Amino acid sequence: MNRSLTAVLMTAVLCLALGVLAVPALAHETAEAGALALEVGWGTEPAYVGQLNSVQLIVTHEADGDPINDPGARLSALVKYGDQEQQFALVPTYNAATGTGTPGEYAALVIPTAPGDYTFRITGTVEGVKVKLKVTSSPKTFSPVEDASAVQFPVQVPGTDQVAQRLDKELSRMLTAGDVSAEVSSAKTLGYVGIAVGAVGVLLAAVALLRRRA
């Protein structure tokens, strides 16, 4: 599959997914790069654990606010959570031929799997202008990822942290039970050995007694 076809398919998937996620973002961090105005944040806010979302970058001309649609843009987002990080390609969602997508938007689909603060490091070029921006979620930038249980209905699904904790407890319980079983097995083995030794002792005593009588 050539690069152009891959790019078209990625754009189509992004447009479809982001169409489903058509909820306006509440807050974004703004910055400048040359004559460009940048806005970065989650594509959907509030952002919830386990829910499809996107790293969203909106690029416009600072002078007039017109969106910049650059099919040849080379942009990426390094998403960091704690000491973990992963690189994602930011793909333009607007398709001039079909009129679909959002003008000036570049996005990468992400499913955040843990609650808390995330950091986005945006790098690359748009219309030949170098872009370099690093921002962390906060009340003044974009929202942290929240536990989804508060908005789940009718059944609340355990989060990844809860599942991990339950697994740890079950594994600990199983290991403890396994240790007890091992101890019981060892005790039985020692018991059998003791019985065997005792039987041998009785047999030897009987032989000795018979020899004396003889």
C-alpha contacts under 8 A as a table, 3 or more apart, distances in Angstrom:
res1	aa1	res2	aa2	distance
1	M	5	L	6.63
1	M	6	T	6.65
2	N	5	L	5.56
2	N	6	T	6.27
3	R	6	T	4.97
3	R	7	A	6.07
4	S	7	A	5.09
4	S	8	V	6.25
5	L	8	V	5.05
5	L	9	L	6.19
6	T	9	L	5.15
6	T	10	M	6.12
7	A	10	M	5.08
7	A	11	T	6.09
8	V	11	T	5.12
8	V	12	A	6.17
9	L	12	A	5.03
9	L	13	V	6.17
10	M	13	V	5.15
10	M	14	L	6.08
10	M	91	V	7.47
11	T	14	L	5.07
11	T	15	C	6.03
11	T	91	V	6.58
11	T	92	P	6.71
11	T	93	T	5.61
11	T	94	Y	7.91
11	T	95	N	7.92
12	A	15	C	5.14
12	A	16	L	6.16
12	A	93	T	7.81
13	V	16	L	5.17
13	V	17	A	6.05
14	L	17	A	5.13
14	L	18	L	5.77
14	L	91	V	7.95
14	L	93	T	6.29
14	L	107	A	7.55
14	L	108	A	7.64
14	L	109	L	7.16
15	C	18	L	5.19
15	C	19	G	5.83
15	C	93	T	5.64
15	C	94	Y	7.70
15	C	100	T	7.14
15	C	101	G	5.45
16	L	19	G	5.10
16	L	20	V	6.49
17	A	20	V	5.18
17	A	21	L	6.33
18	L	21	L	4.66
18	L	22	A	6.09
18	L	43	G	7.97
18	L	54	S	7.93
19	G	22	A	5.08
19	G	101	G	7.72
21	L	43	G	7.86
21	L	44	T	6.75
21	L	52	L	7.93
21	L	53	N	7.31
22	A	44	T	7.67
23	V	43	G	7.91
23	V	44	T	5.72
23	V	45	E	7.58
24	P	43	G	7.45
24	P	44	T	6.19
24	P	45	E	7.17
25	A	28	H	7.51
25	A	41	G	7.84
25	A	42	W	6.76
25	A	43	G	5.83
25	A	44	T	4.95
25	A	45	E	4.85
25	A	46	P	7.60
26	L	44	T	7.82
26	L	45	E	5.67
26	L	46	P	7.36
26	L	142	F	7.58
27	A	41	G	7.07
27	A	45	E	7.65
27	A	140	K	7.81
27	A	141	T	6.19
27	A	142	F	5.06
27	A	143	S	7.16
28	H	39	E	5.77
28	H	40	V	5.29
28	H	41	G	4.86
28	H	42	W	7.66
28	H	141	T	5.32
28	H	142	F	5.09
29	E	39	E	5.47
29	E	40	V	5.32
29	E	41	G	6.48
29	E	135	V	7.20
29	E	140	K	7.66
29	E	141	T	4.70
29	E	142	F	6.56
30	T	37	A	7.27
30	T	38	L	5.48
30	T	39	E	4.49
30	T	40	V	6.63
31	A	37	A	6.08
31	A	38	L	5.07
31	A	39	E	6.52
31	A	133	L	7.65
32	E	35	A	7.14
32	E	36	L	5.65
32	E	37	A	4.72
32	E	38	L	5.72
32	E	62	E	7.84
33	A	36	L	5.07
33	A	37	A	6.51
33	A	38	L	7.34
33	A	129	V	7.12
33	A	130	K	6.98
33	A	131	V	5.95
33	A	132	K	7.73
34	G	129	V	6.85
35	A	61	H	6.22
35	A	62	E	5.61
35	A	63	A	7.33
36	L	59	V	6.61
36	L	60	T	5.79
36	L	61	H	4.90
36	L	62	E	5.14
37	A	59	V	5.77
37	A	60	T	5.20
37	A	61	H	5.87
37	A	62	E	4.88
37	A	65	G	7.82
38	L	57	L	6.84
38	L	58	I	5.74
38	L	59	V	4.93
38	L	60	T	6.72
39	E	56	Q	7.92
39	E	57	L	5.58
39	E	58	I	5.03
39	E	59	V	6.72
40	V	55	V	7.41
40	V	56	Q	5.57
40	V	57	L	4.56
40	V	58	I	6.50
41	G	55	V	6.03
41	G	56	Q	5.45
41	G	57	L	6.88
41	G	141	T	7.51
41	G	142	F	5.42
41	G	143	S	7.95
42	W	45	E	6.15
42	W	47	A	7.01
42	W	53	N	6.92
42	W	54	S	5.73
42	W	55	V	5.01
42	W	56	Q	5.57
42	W	142	F	6.84
42	W	143	S	7.58
43	G	53	N	6.12
43	G	54	S	4.96
43	G	55	V	5.86
43	G	56	Q	4.99
43	G	107	A	7.85
44	T	47	A	6.05
44	T	53	N	6.09
44	T	54	S	7.18
45	E	142	F	7.96
45	E	143	S	6.59
46	P	143	S	6.15
46	P	144	P	7.69
46	P	145	V	7.14
46	P	146	E	7.29
47	A	51	Q	7.54
47	A	53	N	7.15
47	A	143	S	6.84
47	A	144	P	6.83
47	A	145	V	4.86
47	A	146	E	6.12
48	Y	51	Q	5.63
48	Y	112	P	7.30
48	Y	115	P	7.56
48	Y	145	V	5.26
48	Y	146	E	4.76
48	Y	147	D	5.78
48	Y	148	A	5.21
49	V	111	I	7.40
49	V	112	P	5.42
49	V	113	T	5.10
49	V	114	A	5.76
49	V	115	P	6.03
49	V	145	V	6.23
49	V	146	E	6.02
49	V	147	D	5.49
49	V	148	A	5.71
49	V	159	G	7.39
50	G	111	I	5.76
50	G	112	P	5.79
50	G	113	T	5.18
50	G	114	A	7.83
50	G	148	A	7.64
50	G	159	G	7.85
51	Q	111	I	5.67
51	Q	112	P	6.93
52	L	109	L	7.15
52	L	110	V	6.17
52	L	111	I	4.70
52	L	112	P	7.58
53	N	109	L	5.88
53	N	110	V	5.25
53	N	111	I	5.69
53	N	112	P	7.55
54	S	107	A	6.11
54	S	108	A	5.20
54	S	109	L	4.24
54	S	110	V	4.97
54	S	111	I	7.56
55	V	77	A	7.49
55	V	90	L	7.86
55	V	107	A	5.45
55	V	108	A	5.22
55	V	109	L	6.57
55	V	110	V	6.88
55	V	120	F	7.92
56	Q	105	E	6.91
56	Q	106	Y	6.05
56	Q	107	A	4.66
56	Q	108	A	6.89
57	L	90	L	7.96
57	L	105	E	5.74
57	L	106	Y	5.11
57	L	107	A	6.15
58	I	67	P	7.80
58	I	104	G	5.40
58	I	105	E	4.58
58	I	106	Y	6.36
59	V	67	P	6.01
59	V	68	I	5.70
59	V	104	G	5.10
59	V	105	E	6.49
59	V	106	Y	7.91
60	T	65	G	5.27
60	T	66	D	5.25
60	T	67	P	4.14
60	T	68	I	5.15
60	T	104	G	6.29
61	H	64	D	5.79
61	H	65	G	4.93
61	H	66	D	5.33
61	H	67	P	6.40
61	H	68	I	6.76
62	E	65	G	5.51
62	E	66	D	7.93
67	P	103	P	5.70
67	P	104	G	4.39
68	I	103	P	7.06
68	I	104	G	4.72
69	N	92	P	7.30
69	N	94	Y	7.11
69	N	103	P	6.28
69	N	104	G	5.07
69	N	105	E	7.65
70	D	73	A	5.31
70	D	92	P	7.40
70	D	126	V	6.48
70	D	127	E	6.33
71	P	92	P	6.58
72	G	126	V	7.68
72	G	127	E	7.74
73	A	92	P	7.89
73	A	124	G	7.70
73	A	125	T	5.85
73	A	126	V	4.80
73	A	127	E	6.64
74	R	90	L	7.73
74	R	124	G	5.32
74	R	125	T	5.37
74	R	126	V	6.74
75	L	89	A	6.25
75	L	90	L	5.25
75	L	91	V	7.40
75	L	122	I	7.12
75	L	123	T	5.78
75	L	124	G	4.32
75	L	125	T	6.09
75	L	126	V	7.55
76	S	87	Q	6.89
76	S	88	F	5.61
76	S	89	A	4.37
76	S	90	L	4.96
76	S	122	I	5.85
76	S	123	T	5.64
76	S	124	G	6.34
77	A	87	Q	5.81
77	A	88	F	5.16
77	A	89	A	6.26
77	A	90	L	6.47
77	A	108	A	7.75
77	A	120	F	6.17
77	A	121	R	5.48
77	A	122	I	4.63
77	A	123	T	6.64
78	L	85	E	6.65
78	L	86	Q	5.64
78	L	87	Q	4.41
78	L	88	F	6.24
78	L	119	T	7.97
78	L	120	F	5.72
78	L	121	R	4.96
78	L	122	I	6.53
79	V	85	E	5.44
79	V	86	Q	5.40
79	V	87	Q	6.29
79	V	88	F	7.50
79	V	118	Y	6.96
79	V	119	T	5.77
79	V	120	F	4.87
79	V	121	R	6.58
80	K	83	D	7.11
80	K	84	Q	5.69
80	K	85	E	4.19
80	K	86	Q	6.65
80	K	118	Y	5.76
80	K	119	T	5.01
80	K	120	F	6.50
81	Y	84	Q	5.26
81	Y	85	E	6.19
81	Y	117	D	6.89
81	Y	118	Y	5.10
81	Y	119	T	6.60
82	G	85	E	7.97
82	G	118	Y	7.81
88	F	108	A	6.20
89	A	107	A	7.81
89	A	108	A	6.05
90	L	106	Y	5.33
90	L	107	A	4.71
90	L	108	A	4.93
91	V	106	Y	4.97
91	V	107	A	5.30
91	V	108	A	6.44
92	P	95	N	7.96
92	P	104	G	7.41
92	P	105	E	5.77
92	P	106	Y	4.18
92	P	107	A	6.44
93	T	100	T	7.73
93	T	101	G	4.91
93	T	102	T	6.03
93	T	103	P	7.49
93	T	105	E	5.89
93	T	106	Y	5.88
93	T	107	A	6.82
94	Y	99	G	6.96
94	Y	100	T	5.73
94	Y	101	G	4.08
94	Y	102	T	5.03
94	Y	103	P	5.22
94	Y	104	G	7.07
94	Y	105	E	6.79
95	N	98	T	5.64
95	N	99	G	5.50
95	N	100	T	5.40
95	N	101	G	6.20
96	A	99	G	4.98
96	A	100	T	7.23
101	G	105	E	7.92
102	T	105	E	5.52
112	P	115	P	7.69
112	P	145	V	7.25
113	T	160	T	6.78
114	A	145	V	7.26
114	A	160	T	6.95
114	A	161	D	7.29
115	P	144	P	7.24
115	P	145	V	4.78
115	P	146	E	5.13
115	P	147	D	5.93
116	G	144	P	5.32
116	G	145	V	5.18
116	G	146	E	6.68
117	D	136	T	6.91
117	D	137	S	5.43
117	D	138	S	7.34
117	D	143	S	7.87
117	D	144	P	4.68
117	D	145	V	6.45
118	Y	136	T	5.76
118	Y	137	S	5.69
118	Y	144	P	6.53
118	Y	145	V	7.64
119	T	134	K	7.15
119	T	135	V	5.65
119	T	136	T	4.11
119	T	137	S	6.35
120	F	133	L	7.95
120	F	134	K	5.70
120	F	135	V	5.46
120	F	136	T	6.30
121	R	132	K	7.41
121	R	133	L	5.65
121	R	134	K	4.22
121	R	135	V	6.51
122	I	131	V	7.05
122	I	132	K	5.60
122	I	133	L	4.98
122	I	134	K	6.19
123	T	130	K	7.61
123	T	131	V	5.23
123	T	132	K	4.56
123	T	133	L	6.54
124	G	130	K	5.90
124	G	131	V	5.23
124	G	132	K	6.85
125	T	128	G	5.55
125	T	129	V	5.17
125	T	130	K	4.49
125	T	131	V	5.44
126	V	129	V	5.22
126	V	130	K	6.76
126	V	131	V	7.22
135	V	141	T	7.57
136	T	141	T	7.18
136	T	142	F	7.62
137	S	140	K	7.85
137	S	141	T	5.63
137	S	142	F	4.82
137	S	143	S	5.45
137	S	144	P	5.35
138	S	141	T	5.21
138	S	142	F	5.80
138	S	143	S	5.99
138	S	144	P	6.59
139	P	142	F	6.64
139	P	143	S	6.58
147	D	150	A	6.97
147	D	159	G	7.24
148	A	151	V	5.73
148	A	152	Q	6.30
148	A	159	G	7.67
149	S	152	Q	5.10
149	S	156	Q	5.60
149	S	157	V	6.75
149	S	158	P	7.50
149	S	159	G	7.69
152	Q	155	V	6.44
152	Q	156	Q	5.36
152	Q	157	V	7.45
153	F	156	Q	6.30
158	P	162	Q	5.82
158	P	163	V	6.28
159	G	162	Q	5.24
159	G	163	V	6.22
160	T	163	V	5.05
160	T	164	A	6.04
161	D	164	A	5.06
161	D	165	Q	6.15
162	Q	165	Q	5.08
162	Q	166	R	6.17
163	V	166	R	5.13
163	V	167	L	6.12
164	A	167	L	5.06
164	A	168	D	6.15
165	Q	168	D	5.07
165	Q	169	K	6.25
166	R	169	K	5.10
166	R	170	E	6.12
167	L	170	E	5.09
167	L	171	L	5.95
168	D	171	L	5.14
168	D	172	S	6.03
169	K	172	S	5.08
169	K	173	R	6.08
170	E	173	R	5.00
170	E	174	M	6.04
171	L	174	M	5.02
171	L	175	L	5.97
172	S	175	L	5.09
172	S	176	T	6.01
173	R	176	T	5.06
173	R	177	A	6.05
174	M	177	A	5.00
174	M	178	G	5.95
175	L	178	G	4.85
175	L	179	D	6.15
176	T	179	D	5.06
176	T	180	V	6.31
177	A	180	V	5.08
177	A	181	S	6.17
178	G	181	S	5.07
178	G	182	A	6.12
179	D	182	A	4.95
179	D	183	E	6.18
180	V	183	E	5.02
180	V	184	V	6.15
181	S	184	V	5.04
181	S	185	S	6.02
182	A	185	S	5.00
182	A	186	S	6.08
183	E	186	S	5.00
183	E	187	A	6.11
184	V	187	A	5.03
184	V	188	K	6.20
185	S	188	K	5.12
185	S	189	T	6.21
186	S	189	T	5.03
186	S	190	L	6.20
187	A	190	L	5.12
187	A	191	G	6.10
188	K	191	G	4.92
188	K	192	Y	6.19
189	T	192	Y	5.13
189	T	193	V	6.22
190	L	193	V	5.01
190	L	194	G	6.09
191	G	194	G	5.02
191	G	195	I	6.20
192	Y	195	I	5.08
192	Y	196	A	6.16
193	V	196	A	5.06
193	V	197	V	6.11
194	G	197	V	5.08
194	G	198	G	6.02
195	I	198	G	5.01
195	I	199	A	6.09
196	A	199	A	5.06
196	A	200	V	6.23
197	V	200	V	5.12
197	V	201	G	6.17
198	G	201	G	4.97
198	G	202	V	6.24
199	A	202	V	5.10
199	A	203	L	6.16
200	V	203	L	5.02
200	V	204	L	6.14
201	G	204	L	5.16
201	G	205	A	6.16
202	V	205	A	5.07
202	V	206	A	6.18
203	L	206	A	5.12
203	L	207	V	6.26
204	L	207	V	5.09
204	L	208	A	6.18
205	A	208	A	5.10
205	A	209	L	6.17
206	A	209	L	5.07
206	A	210	L	6.21
207	V	210	L	5.17
207	V	211	R	6.27
208	A	211	R	5.14
208	A	212	R	6.37
209	L	212	R	5.18
209	L	213	R	6.39
210	L	213	R	5.15
210	L	214	A	6.16
211	R	214	A	5.03
